[in-house]
Amino acid sequence: MMKKYLLKLFTVMMATTMGCGFVSCGDDDDDNGTPAPDVSDKDSSKSVKSVGDYVVFYKDNGLVDHVTDGDLRYDFSYNPNKMVQSYNGKEEVVITFSQNSLGFVTQVEVNRKNEEEGMTGSSTIDYDASGHLVSVKGLFTRNNKSRSEQSTETLTLAWQDDKLMSAVWETDGTDMGYTYHNLETYEYEYAKNLNDYYNKYRQYAPSLRGAYGDGIDEVLAIIKKFGNGPLYLPVSCTHTWNENGHKGSETESYSYGFNDDGSISYCSVNDHRYDYSY
């Protein structure tokens, strides 16, 4: 089974990274370190402090300072915008990015180097008028002493009535002269009574991980750097893949809890529960 991320460079290629794209001209880039506008409902005055094992730490001005996930740490700095992933205190990945006036990531350059190999990549993201992530395009290269790999990856998300209906990943690449093509699809299902799964603040939930990704990608989705989440949350997903002719499928079911103010209190993916704190 394949597992994709917005930028495969640091996940499929031994780590994780983030995606982004052009949604506006350079004048809209927010590179001055000032807090981005609130893109949640206007009556929301709280920020997420944790989702599952992810713990978010904020600066006094409201900007994200860093996020931890066990031994992984993601540090943010501004002017210029940069995020550094480290493991057990050792720097692994350096990412520079631009964002639009809503604080959504719009362009990224990634770099990972160690004594054995170097990996570089860049991606672009597009959002729709509602602030939903709709497409990602990336180009990635990895080189070490014995191999060279290059790949392009595209992600397309389909939305309908503020619901995420599907996500389709396509990857084409060459690895040591070998050419491959991978296709992966996530199709989401919703309850008849949508109001039972009303996502008031358009938050990210782990039930959307197939579309958004894990690691750095999930960090950015949690802190709303990848646009607005859906207004309604899915109850199941069918995941199919064709990895260069090797096919498979699986299904997941989801459940949620909500606080009195409408914010998510937990999300369960099959039998695994992710609790939220504020």
URUR-V289280 format. One record per residue. RES is the residue in three letters. NEAR is the number of other C-alpha atoms within 10 Angstrom. Layout:
# URUR-V289280
RES/NEAR
RES/NEAR
This chain:
# URUR-V289280
MET/14
MET/14
LYS/13
LYS/22
TYR/26
LEU/31
LEU/35
LYS/26
LEU/28
PHE/24
THR/20
VAL/14
MET/15
MET/9
ALA/17
THR/23
THR/33
MET/34
GLY/31
CYS/29
GLY/25
PHE/19
VAL/19
SER/13
CYS/9
GLY/13
ASP/9
ASP/15
ASP/20
ASP/23
ASP/19
ASN/10
GLY/13
THR/13
PRO/13
ALA/16
PRO/9
ASP/12
VAL/17
SER/17
ASP/10
LYS/8
ASP/8
SER/14
SER/8
LYS/8
SER/14
VAL/17
LYS/16
SER/19
VAL/23
GLY/15
ASP/12
TYR/20
VAL/18
VAL/22
PHE/17
TYR/15
LYS/9
ASP/8
ASN/10
GLY/12
LEU/17
VAL/18
ASP/17
HIS/19
VAL/23
THR/19
ASP/17
GLY/11
ASP/9
LEU/18
ARG/22
TYR/22
ASP/16
PHE/18
SER/15
TYR/17
ASN/11
PRO/12
ASN/18
LYS/18
MET/22
VAL/19
GLN/25
SER/17
TYR/15
ASN/10
GLY/10
LYS/10
GLU/16
GLU/18
VAL/22
VAL/19
ILE/20
THR/18
PHE/24
SER/23
GLN/25
ASN/22
SER/15
LEU/18
GLY/23
PHE/30
VAL/28
THR/27
GLN/22
VAL/25
GLU/19
VAL/24
ASN/19
ARG/20
LYS/16
ASN/11
GLU/6
GLU/9
GLU/14
GLY/15
MET/23
THR/20
GLY/24
SER/25
SER/25
THR/23
ILE/25
ASP/24
TYR/21
ASP/13
ALA/7
SER/11
GLY/16
HIS/22
LEU/26
VAL/17
SER/22
VAL/22
LYS/21
GLY/23
LEU/20
PHE/21
THR/20
ARG/19
ASN/15
ASN/14
LYS/8
SER/8
ARG/11
SER/16
GLU/18
GLN/20
SER/20
THR/20
GLU/24
THR/20
LEU/24
THR/18
LEU/20
ALA/16
TRP/15
GLN/9
ASP/9
ASP/16
LYS/19
LEU/26
MET/18
SER/20
ALA/22
VAL/20
TRP/23
GLU/18
THR/21
ASP/16
GLY/18
THR/15
ASP/14
MET/10
GLY/11
TYR/8
THR/13
TYR/14
HIS/16
ASN/18
LEU/19
GLU/23
THR/22
TYR/22
GLU/19
TYR/23
GLU/16
TYR/16
ALA/13
LYS/7
ASN/8
LEU/15
ASN/12
ASP/13
TYR/20
TYR/18
ASN/20
LYS/19
TYR/20
ARG/22
GLN/21
TYR/25
ALA/25
PRO/22
SER/24
LEU/23
ARG/17
GLY/22
ALA/24
TYR/25
GLY/25
ASP/23
GLY/20
ILE/26
ASP/22
GLU/25
VAL/25
LEU/22
ALA/24
ILE/22
ILE/20
LYS/21
LYS/23
PHE/28
GLY/27
ASN/22
GLY/26
PRO/26
LEU/18
TYR/21
LEU/30
PRO/24
VAL/19
SER/19
CYS/22
THR/15
HIS/20
THR/19
TRP/21
ASN/17
GLU/17
ASN/13
GLY/11
HIS/10
LYS/14
GLY/13
SER/13
GLU/11
THR/13
GLU/14
SER/16
TYR/19
SER/17
TYR/20
GLY/16
PHE/17
ASN/10
ASP/8
ASP/10
GLY/14
SER/21
ILE/26
SER/16
TYR/19
CYS/22
SER/18
VAL/19
ASN/13
ASP/10
HIS/10
ARG/15
TYR/19
ASP/17
TYR/22
SER/15
TYR/12
